[in-house]
Amino acid sequence: MSTIIGTRVGVAGPRKRIPLVFFRSDTGNEPVRDWLLELPKADRRVLGIGLKELEFGWPVGMPLCRAMGAGIFELRVSLASRRIARVLVCANDDKLIALHGFIKKSEKTPAGDLDLARKRKRQLERVK
């Protein structure tokens, strides 16, 4: 069978439309990655599938992803632990940036969580 860049023809899956990376603070911390690592393994798996769907299907609409305004989008995931998680992302330089992740406890996205994502997005824009 022919090979193309190390994969067999017909076996290679779809390519990412846009890669997802984690927001990195000025001190080098990656708060969304740290938050994910604190979650139970089953919840991390479900969130990972959602993040993968964003990478391979961007732009993605409801019910998986919702625009929150100002270039921020909300990944909407029901976790294995029967909780609801959200990851706020933005598109920046041909990448999706995971800005903030949290467990949702109310009907509406808390203003503080959205404000934190906006702040991190502004930090990214200043670096350009």
Beta strands, then each sheet from edge to edge (+ up, - down):
strand 1: 3-4
strand 2: 7-8
strand 3: 20-22
strand 4: 65-69
strand 5: 72-78
strand 6: 84-92
strand 7: 95-104
sheet 1: 1+ 2-
sheet 2: 3+ 7+ 6- 5+ 4-
end
